[in-house]
């Protein structure tokens, strides 16, 4: 297998993440020698969420601060 192969991880129902095997190695390399499997899964999940957010920003899927304040203020009105 070469470096271009991918690892596919099903993080939860309906969410599938594809990541290059080399990227997994880099992520794990930065962890301590003793690490819990939940920490590895969390780091992969966090990485996926950050990449998804960056893609949303790049593609213009944003909500302004003003829109957030307007919508959330409705939660606190009586």
N, C-alpha and C positions, 0 to 999 in steps of 0.2 A: 504494500500500500504506500502511495506517495503522500506528500503533504497536502495535496488538494482534496483529499477525501473529507467527507463531512460526517459529523456526528449529529444524529437527530434525537432530540430529547423531548418527550412529552411531559411538560411541567405540570399541567393539570388538564382536565377535560376541555378540549377545544383549543388549546394553546400548544402549538408545536414550534420548536425553535430549531433552526438549522445553523450549525456553526462549524467552521473549518477546524479540523482536528488540531492543527498547529495553534489555533487560538485557544483551544481548551488547554493545551500544554502550557501556554503562556500564563493563562489564568491560574492554573494549579501551581506553576513554578513560584509564584509570588506568595503562596500560602505557607504557613508554618509546616514543619515536618510532620507534626501530629495534628490532624484536622478531622473534624466530624463530617460525615457525609452530608448532613443537613447544611453545613456551612458551604460546602461545594455547590449544592443545589441552589442555595440562596444566592450565591455569587453569580451563578449562571442565570438565574431568574432576574436578578438586578441588572445584569448586563443586557438582557433582552429588553427589559423595560426602558432602560436608558436609550438603547438603539431605536426603539419604537418611538420614543419621545423626540429624539433628534430627527427622525424621518417625518414626524408630524410637523415639526417646526419648519423643516426644509420644504415641505409641501404646502405650507401656509395654513395648516389646520391648528389655529390658535384661538384663544379666547382672551380678550383684553381684560386688564385689571378692572376696568369700569364695569364690564359685563359680569364679571364674577361678583363684584360688590352688589350690583343691582339684583342678581339672582339670589344670592345668599341672604341678602337683607330681608327677603320675603320669609325666610325661615324664622325670623325673630319678631315679626310683626304680630300683634294680637288681633 
